[in-house]
């Protein structure tokens, strides 16, 4: 570990030197125009105008996708970026995560998953640009909104306001990051990929809470960023009054409808977060957003707002490793994005958006330079037209969600599907329809490769329950605030108090009442479990435990384990938020309750197993692990076993369906929290499958350690692999041909993921097959050669293309009937 420490120290020295050398008083060279006095010059210039960002004097239509370097591994980055590029993206967006880079004040870390420079250089190597969202407040469903927790303890600090202590630390970190990028020559004017940056993040949502201080802070943040002279424009998202020359941008689901537009006539319309689904929280079911809806929103923003930049949040969500997720957020993050948690292409979303990007870019000239007009085509239909002297593109919109509408546009009669936009190249030819998905569908399946049902393969260690106030880390005659005490370095805080009990003559029931603003509470009396309670993301902030307890005459010990499931990531005045136990009382029968708040309390930060790192190889040797033959699967128990590395290259996951709540480590690396026992309305866990990056695995044997908080059966755990095992295409003969096909006719295009081939055709029908890719059958019209034709074209190949034409199937099986081709294939 000495080499690691030296590398971190070296980075810190570079940053300090760069910060000292930086001059922050120079102003940007003109409104909407960035260059440099360091000789970067016009060849690498980034400017903007009312229609678009301008790179080297050329207006650009740009599609971007968000992916976060700490939510995947460096070994995954090249393939993720390559798939994003193949999907038609030009730009990768990422936040900068202050709390992973400066976990201890003044000590920087840019190693492993936190190697920001390596991530950006990989993007550059693959020919894409970067939008660097420095923040440094990021929200992002990330622990403490990206702020390091030590910031909370800075005297006199008020986050995100015109507050000198906060501004001093914010400016120092932002300056250090900018200087690191300059030192590595990563800004576009230096020949690097960074073409735009973001300061702050959705501040308008909390600004009213700060009054005039908020307005002053916005002006200060904008000026501070611009004065760093990065050579590229700055943005503020969800900040309609972003000061010039900073560009105000939109975040949301439907920015074509909600965005107020640029706040200056010479700023472009940029959409920095188009949410591809919704992040998942424990206790909720997954909510996916359809590719049709995403495509409609993008096309409408381009048409109605003259937009020229759209970024998908997320394009790859990845994994919230360790304790990085914010309150109640699951370990997987935006699994339904175009690239799923494991980096697999999520179809048909990825393919449908790829077609959209191509359709838009082939008409980029009229979109960026043409004269814009719009007019009605009907009660719920409208046209948006961009036209130059030689080129034209039209977006025809049908807002009716239930009815296909027939419209006439420039003497052309067209059918517009319900809630759709048709893009007409040269204002004549339909090249894309948002509501018609011709991209292939994919089915993701898991395969069990290792079971742990042999009880003899498991070892256990029971976490002790602290009962001696005098031996606690801290004591005090008050209830301590949870995060202030733990510094957010652990989810857990023990509250311990003694209670002298005198029984009543009639042996009245004794009730323990606890009110907490943490997320989970476990209660023990004299080392015996008496109850637990937990909250939820959208539930009341306060959770209440009321439990009948048995006390012995004389001294008793009450041990309360307060647990957080992530720290907050948003809201005004985060530094003032209060968590943990707020009130404890004992009530005996009908007597008045005895309040214990002011008694002498002992505090134990974290778990014994955490402090002694028993999940890691060295720490594991320092405790006595026992067989679990005679153990019931009780709460607060550590489990350990080993397993071999699965063969092949498929993604590896841990199925924790039989467990309760806790955290998992593989070879000492935390793959995140789990909470399988918190069921969603469907009755299923919000998440039961947990990603193990192959980079966490050893060549052969691996150590699996779990801390189980609530009780669960480790014998039900399995190791699985996950892959796309089935692909399907369904294309109508009247559909527009794929813009990626060399043929000018509609076709079913299907392909397997890397390393797999089409092994069989499960179903094929040219005619009028019933159903879709999830449920299908032969209709009244069917070409008998369908299956044979598909097998000949596809089996044994990584991918294939089958034209939807009668000639391919030996003639028209049923003249006069509109036909389509549906093919379902297995990948092995």
SVG drawing of the C-alpha trace seen along z (x, -y; Angstrom):
<svg xmlns="http://www.w3.org/2000/svg" viewBox="-59 -40 64 69">
<polyline fill="none" stroke="black" stroke-width="0.4" points="0.0,0.0 3.0,-2.3 3.0,-2.8 -0.6,-3.8 0.0,-6.4 2.9,-7.9 0.9,-8.1 -1.9,-10.0 0.6,-12.3 2.2,-13.0 -1.2,-13.9 -1.9,-16.2 1.5,-18.0 0.7,-18.5 -2.7,-20.0 -1.3,-22.3 1.3,-23.5 -1.2,-24.1 -3.6,-25.9 -0.8,-28.2 0.1,-29.0 -3.4,-29.6 -4.6,-33.2 -8.3,-33.5 -8.7,-37.2 -8.6,-37.2 -11.9,-37.5 -13.3,-35.3 -12.5,-36.8 -15.9,-38.0 -19.4,-36.9 -20.1,-33.4 -16.5,-33.0 -13.6,-31.2 -10.0,-31.2 -6.7,-31.6 -3.6,-33.7 -1.5,-30.5 -1.3,-30.0 -4.2,-27.6 -5.8,-29.9 -8.6,-29.7 -7.8,-26.1 -9.1,-24.7 -11.7,-27.4 -15.0,-26.6 -17.7,-29.2 -21.5,-29.2 -24.3,-31.0 -28.1,-30.9 -28.3,-27.7 -25.5,-25.5 -22.1,-25.0 -19.4,-25.9 -16.2,-23.8 -13.5,-25.2 -15.9,-27.5 -18.5,-24.7 -21.9,-24.5 -22.4,-21.0 -25.5,-18.9 -24.4,-16.8 -25.8,-13.8 -24.3,-13.0 -24.6,-10.3 -23.9,-10.4 -21.7,-7.7 -19.9,-8.0 -16.4,-6.7 -16.8,-5.6 -19.9,-3.5 -17.9,-1.1 -14.4,0.2 -11.5,-1.1 -11.5,2.2 -15.1,1.6 -14.6,-1.9 -13.3,-1.2 -16.2,1.1 -18.8,-1.3 -17.4,-4.2 -17.1,-2.2 -20.8,-1.1 -21.8,-4.7 -20.0,-5.8 -21.6,-3.0 -24.9,-4.2 -24.4,-7.6 -23.1,-9.6 -20.6,-12.5 -20.1,-13.4 -19.7,-11.6 -20.9,-13.6 -19.7,-12.9 -19.9,-14.6 -16.7,-15.1 -17.1,-13.4 -15.6,-15.6 -16.0,-13.1 -14.1,-10.3 -11.3,-12.6 -10.8,-14.4 -12.2,-12.0 -9.9,-13.7 -9.3,-17.4 -6.2,-18.1 -5.6,-14.5 -6.5,-13.6 -7.3,-10.2 -7.4,-9.7 -6.7,-5.9 -8.6,-3.0 -12.3,-3.8 -11.5,-7.4 -9.0,-7.9 -10.7,-10.8 -7.8,-11.6 -7.7,-8.0 -11.4,-8.1 -11.3,-11.3 -8.2,-10.1 -10.1,-6.9 -13.0,-9.0 -10.6,-11.1 -8.8,-8.0 -12.1,-6.9 -12.8,-10.2 -15.6,-11.5 -15.9,-14.8 -16.5,-15.4 -18.8,-17.6 -17.1,-17.8 -19.7,-18.6 -17.6,-19.8 -20.4,-20.9 -19.0,-20.4 -22.5,-19.7 -23.8,-17.0 -26.8,-15.3 -26.7,-12.2 -28.2,-9.9 -24.7,-9.9 -23.7,-10.0 -24.0,-13.5 -24.6,-14.9 -20.9,-14.5 -19.7,-16.7 -17.0,-15.2 -18.5,-15.0 -15.6,-16.9 -17.1,-19.9 -20.0,-19.6 -17.6,-20.3 -16.0,-23.4 -16.8,-26.2 -19.5,-28.6 -20.2,-26.9 -23.5,-27.1 -23.5,-25.0 -24.2,-26.5 -24.7,-30.0 -22.8,-33.3 -20.8,-32.0 -17.1,-32.5 -16.0,-29.2 -18.0,-27.3 -16.9,-29.5 -13.3,-29.1 -13.4,-25.3 -15.6,-25.1 -13.2,-27.5 -10.2,-25.6 -11.5,-22.2 -12.9,-23.5 -9.6,-25.3 -7.7,-22.1 -9.8,-20.0 -9.5,-22.7 -5.8,-22.9 -5.4,-19.1 -7.3,-19.1 -5.1,-21.9 -1.9,-20.1 -3.0,-17.0 -4.0,-19.2 -7.5,-17.8 -9.4,-21.0 -10.4,-21.3 -8.3,-24.4 -5.3,-22.3 -6.2,-19.5 -8.2,-17.6 -11.8,-16.4 -13.4,-18.7 -15.7,-21.0 -18.0,-22.3 -18.2,-22.3 -20.8,-22.7 -20.7,-24.7 -23.3,-24.0 -26.2,-21.7 -30.0,-22.4 -29.5,-25.3 -32.8,-26.9 -34.6,-24.1 -33.2,-25.3 -32.4,-28.9 -35.5,-30.4 -34.4,-29.0 -31.3,-31.2 -33.0,-34.5 -30.6,-37.2 -27.6,-35.1 -28.6,-32.6 -28.7,-35.2 -25.2,-36.4 -23.9,-32.9 -25.1,-32.2 -23.3,-35.3 -20.2,-34.4 -20.1,-30.8 -20.6,-31.8 -17.8,-34.5 -15.5,-32.1 -15.9,-29.4 -15.5,-31.7 -12.4,-33.4 -10.6,-30.1 -10.2,-30.4 -10.7,-26.9 -11.1,-27.8 -14.6,-26.2 -18.1,-27.4 -19.7,-26.8 -23.3,-25.8 -25.7,-25.9 -28.5,-23.3 -32.0,-24.2 -30.8,-27.7 -33.0,-30.0 -31.1,-33.1 -27.6,-31.8 -25.4,-34.9 -23.8,-35.7 -21.8,-34.1 -22.8,-30.9 -25.5,-28.9 -28.7,-27.9 -29.7,-24.3 -32.6,-22.0 -32.9,-18.8 -36.0,-16.6 -38.2,-14.2 -39.9,-16.6 -37.6,-19.6 -39.4,-20.3 -42.4,-21.3 -40.9,-22.5 -37.7,-24.4 -38.2,-28.2 -35.4,-28.5 -32.0,-30.2 -32.0,-33.4 -30.1,-35.3 -30.6,-35.5 -27.1,-34.3 -27.2,-31.2 -28.1,-27.7 -30.8,-25.4 -29.0,-22.5 -30.6,-19.6 -28.1,-18.2 -30.3,-15.5 -32.9,-13.5 -33.8,-10.9 -33.8,-7.5 -35.8,-5.9 -36.0,-6.6 -33.5,-5.7 -34.6,-2.8 -35.2,-3.1 -35.7,-0.3 -39.4,0.5 -40.3,-0.4 -40.7,1.5 -38.6,0.8 -40.1,-1.9 -38.7,-1.8 -39.2,-4.5 -40.1,-3.3 -37.8,-4.0 -40.8,-5.5 -41.2,-8.1 -37.6,-9.0 -37.3,-9.4 -40.5,-11.6 -39.1,-13.8 -35.8,-14.2 -37.3,-15.0 -39.8,-17.5 -37.0,-19.3 -35.0,-19.6 -38.0,-20.8 -39.8,-23.1 -36.8,-24.5 -34.3,-24.5 -32.2,-22.3 -28.8,-21.2 -27.5,-19.2 -29.3,-16.4 -27.7,-14.2 -29.2,-11.0 -29.1,-10.6 -28.0,-7.9 -26.6,-6.3 -24.9,-3.8 -25.9,-3.9 -23.6,-1.2 -23.3,-0.2 -23.3,-2.1 -20.4,-0.2 -19.7,-0.3 -21.8,-2.9 -21.8,-5.4 -25.6,-5.5 -27.7,-8.2 -30.7,-7.6 -32.7,-4.5 -31.2,-4.3 -30.5,-0.8 -27.1,0.5 -27.9,0.8 -28.3,-2.6 -30.4,-3.3 -30.3,0.4 -32.7,-0.3 -30.4,-2.9 -29.3,-2.2 -26.3,-0.3 -27.4,1.7 -25.7,2.0 -23.3,4.7 -22.5,2.8 -24.8,4.9 -26.7,3.1 -30.3,2.6 -32.5,3.2 -34.6,1.8 -33.8,-1.5 -30.1,-1.6 -31.0,-0.7 -34.1,-3.0 -32.1,-6.0 -29.2,-5.1 -31.6,-5.4 -32.9,-8.7 -29.4,-10.1 -28.6,-9.1 -31.8,-10.6 -31.2,-13.9 -27.5,-14.2 -28.2,-13.6 -30.3,-16.7 -28.0,-18.7 -27.4,-21.4 -31.0,-22.7 -31.4,-22.1 -28.4,-24.3 -28.6,-26.8 -32.1,-26.7 -35.0,-29.1 -37.5,-27.7 -41.2,-27.7 -44.1,-25.9 -47.8,-25.5 -50.8,-23.4 -51.7,-20.2 -54.8,-19.5 -56.4,-19.8 -53.6,-17.9 -51.0,-17.8 -48.3,-20.3 -45.3,-20.7 -41.9,-22.1 -39.8,-22.9 -36.1,-23.9 -35.1,-24.9 -32.1,-26.3 -31.9,-27.1 -30.9,-23.5 -32.0,-21.4 -35.1,-20.8 -36.2,-18.7 -39.6,-18.5 -40.8,-17.1 -44.5,-16.2 -46.1,-15.8 -49.2,-13.9 -50.0,-14.6 -53.1,-12.4 -52.0,-9.4 -54.8,-7.1 -55.5,-7.7 -53.5,-7.5 -53.9,-10.7 -53.8,-11.3 -52.3,-14.7 -51.3,-16.4 -47.9,-18.1 -46.7,-19.7 -49.2,-17.6 -48.0,-14.4 -50.6,-12.3 -49.1,-10.7 -50.3,-8.5 -48.9,-9.7 -49.0,-7.1 -50.5,-8.0 -48.2,-10.2 -45.4,-10.3 -43.1,-12.4 -42.2,-11.6 -38.9,-13.0 -39.0,-13.8 -35.6,-14.1 -35.8,-16.8 -39.3,-17.4 -40.4,-14.4 -39.1,-11.0 -39.9,-9.6 -36.6,-8.4 -37.6,-7.9 -40.8,-7.5 -40.6,-7.8 -43.5,-5.4 -42.3,-2.6 -39.5,-0.6 -37.6,1.4 -34.6,2.0 -34.1,5.5 -35.3,6.5 -33.1,8.4 -33.9,10.7 -31.4,10.7 -31.2,14.0 -29.2,15.4 -27.6,18.8 -26.6,20.3 -23.0,21.4 -22.4,21.8 -24.7,22.7 -24.0,22.3 -26.6,24.7 -24.0,26.8 -24.0,25.5 -20.5,26.8 -19.1,24.3 -20.2,21.4 -18.5,19.8 -20.1,17.2 -19.2,14.5 -21.8,13.0 -21.5,9.2 -21.5,8.4 -24.0,6.0 -22.3,3.3 -23.8,3.1 -21.2,1.2 -21.6,-2.6 -18.3,-3.1 -16.5,-1.2 -18.1,-3.2 -16.1,-5.4 -18.0,-8.5 -20.4,-9.3 -22.7,-12.2 -25.9,-13.2 -27.7,-13.8 -28.7,-12.1 -26.0,-12.6 -26.8,-13.4 -26.1,-10.3 -24.0,-11.7 -22.1,-14.2 -21.0,-11.3 -20.2,-8.7 -18.8,-11.3 -20.7,-9.2 -17.9,-6.6 -20.3,-3.9 -24.1,-3.3 -24.2,-2.3 -24.2,-4.0 -24.9,-2.3 -26.7,-4.2 -26.3,-2.6 -28.0,-3.6 -28.5,-2.0 -31.9,-1.9 -32.7,-1.1 -35.9,0.8 -38.2,1.1 -41.1,3.5 -44.6,2.4 -46.8,4.4 -49.1,5.5 -46.3,6.3 -47.5,3.7 -46.3,4.0 -43.2,2.0 -43.1,0.2 -39.9,-1.1 -40.6,-4.0 -38.0,-5.3 -38.3,-8.1 -35.6,-8.3 -34.8,-10.2 -32.4,-7.5 -33.6,-4.9 -33.6,-1.8 -33.6,-1.1 -32.8,2.2 -33.5,2.4 -32.0,4.8 -32.6,5.0 -30.0,6.9 -28.6,8.4 -32.0,9.7 -33.6,8.5 -36.9,6.7 -37.8,5.2 -36.9,3.2 -38.5,0.6 -37.5,-1.1 -38.6,-4.0 -38.8,-4.5 -37.8,-7.1 -41.1,-8.8 -42.4,-8.1 -42.3,-10.2 -38.8,-11.4 -39.4,-10.1 -39.7,-6.4 -41.2,-5.1 -40.6,-1.9 -42.9,-0.9 -42.1,2.5 -43.1,4.3 -40.0,5.3 -39.0,7.5 -36.8,5.8 -35.0,7.3 -35.1,5.6 -32.2,3.3 -29.8,2.3 -30.6,3.0 -29.0,2.0 -30.8,0.7 -28.7,1.0 -30.1,-0.7 -28.6,-0.3 -29.3,-3.3 -28.7,-2.7 -28.7,-4.8 -29.2,-3.5 -27.2,-6.3 -26.8,-9.9 -28.9,-12.7 -28.0,-14.0 -30.2,-17.1 -32.2,-19.9 -31.2,-23.2 -29.1,-23.4 -27.9,-19.8 -25.4,-20.7 -28.3,-21.3 -30.1,-18.0 -30.6,-15.9 -30.5,-12.1 -30.5,-9.4 -32.4,-8.8 -34.2,-11.9 -36.3,-10.6 -36.2,-7.5 -38.6,-6.8 -39.8,-3.9 -43.4,-3.7 -44.6,-1.4 -48.4,-0.8 -50.3,-4.0 -47.5,-5.9 -46.0,-8.9 -43.3,-8.0 -39.7,-8.2 -37.7,-10.2 -34.1,-8.9 -32.8,-11.7 -30.7,-13.3 -29.3,-10.1 -25.7,-9.2 -25.5,-7.6 -22.6,-5.7 -21.9,-5.7 -20.2,-3.1 -19.4,-4.1 -19.8,-1.3 -19.7,2.4 -16.8,4.5 -16.5,6.3 -16.2,3.0 -13.6,1.5 -11.5,4.6 -12.1,5.1 -13.0,8.8 -14.3,8.7 -10.7,8.4 -8.0,11.1 -5.9,9.8 -8.8,8.7 -10.6,12.0 -7.8,13.8 -8.3,11.8 -11.7,13.2 -12.9,16.7 -15.2,17.9 -17.5,20.7 -19.6,23.3 -23.3,22.3 -24.7,25.7 -26.2,24.7 -26.9,21.1 -30.3,19.8 -30.1,17.2 -30.2,14.3 -29.6,10.6 -26.2,8.9 -24.2,11.8 -21.2,12.0 -21.0,14.9 -18.0,16.1 -17.4,18.6 -15.4,19.1 -16.3,19.8 -14.4,20.3 -14.3,17.7 -17.0,18.5 -15.6,19.4 -16.1,17.2 -16.6,13.5 -20.2,13.0 -21.1,10.6 -21.1,12.1 -23.8,11.5 -24.8,12.6 -28.4,13.7 -29.3,12.7 -33.0,13.5 -32.9,15.4 -31.2,12.6 -32.5,9.7 -30.4,6.5 -26.7,5.8 -23.5,5.3 -21.4,7.7 -17.6,7.9 -15.8,9.9 -12.1,10.3 -12.3,7.3 -14.1,5.1 -17.6,4.0 -20.1,4.5 -22.7,2.5 -25.6,2.6 -28.4,5.0 -31.9,4.9 -33.8,7.9 -36.4,8.1 -37.9,4.7 -40.5,5.7 -41.9,3.5 -45.7,3.3 -45.4,6.2 -44.2,8.4 -40.8,8.7 -37.5,7.2 -36.5,3.9 -33.2,5.6 -32.0,9.1 -29.2,9.4 -25.9,7.7 -23.1,7.1 -19.6,8.5 -17.2,6.9 -14.8,9.5 -12.0,7.2 -13.0,7.9 -12.4,11.6 -9.2,13.6 -8.1,16.0 -9.4,18.9 -10.8,18.8 -12.7,15.9 -13.8,14.9 -17.4,13.8 -18.2,12.0 -21.6,10.7 -22.9,8.7 -26.5,9.7 -28.4,7.1 -31.9,8.5 -31.6,12.2 -31.5,14.3 -30.5,17.7 -27.1,17.7 -27.6,21.2 -30.0,19.7 -27.3,17.4 -26.1,18.3 -23.5,17.0 -24.9,16.5 -23.8,15.1 -25.9,12.8 -26.1,12.3 -28.5,11.6 -29.7,15.1 -32.5,14.2 -32.9,11.5 -36.0,10.6 -36.8,8.3 -40.2,7.3 -40.4,5.0 -43.3,4.0 -42.9,3.9 -44.0,0.3 -41.4,-0.8 -38.6,-3.1 -35.4,-1.2 -32.7,-1.3 -30.4,-4.3 -27.5,-1.9 -28.4,0.6 -26.9,0.6 -30.2,1.6 -33.1,-0.7 -35.7,1.7 -37.0,2.5 -35.2,5.5 -35.1,7.4 -31.6,6.9 -30.6,9.0 -27.2,9.6 -25.9,11.3 -23.7,9.7 -19.9,9.9 -18.6,13.5 -22.0,15.2 -23.5,16.5 -27.1,17.1 -27.5,20.8 -31.2,21.4 -34.3,19.7 -37.1,20.1 -39.7,18.5 -40.0,16.9 -43.0,15.7 -43.4,13.5 -47.0,12.6 -49.1,11.1 -47.7,12.7 -49.7,12.0 -48.2,10.4 -44.7,8.9 -41.3,9.9 -42.6,10.9 -45.6,13.0 -46.0,14.1 -47.7,16.6 -48.5,17.3 -51.3,15.3 -53.8,15.9 -51.0,15.1 -47.7,17.0 -45.0,17.9 -44.0,21.5 -40.4,20.8 -40.1,18.3 -38.2,20.4 -35.9,22.0 -35.1,18.5 -34.2,17.2 -32.1,20.2 -30.1,19.9 -29.5,16.2 -28.7,16.2 -27.7,19.5 -24.0,19.7 -23.4,15.9 -23.0,13.1 -25.7,11.2 -27.9,11.1 -30.2,9.0 -33.4,10.4 -35.2,8.1 -39.0,7.8 -39.8,8.5 -41.8,11.2 -38.8,12.2 -36.9,13.3 -39.6,15.8 -40.4,17.2 -43.3,14.9 -46.2,13.1 -48.0,15.6 -51.2,13.5 -51.5,10.6 -53.4,7.6 -52.5,8.0 -49.9,5.8 -47.1,8.0 -44.3,7.9 -41.5,10.2 -41.0,11.4 -37.9,13.4 -36.9,14.7 -33.4,16.2 -31.3,17.8 -27.7,16.6 -25.1,18.9"/>
</svg>
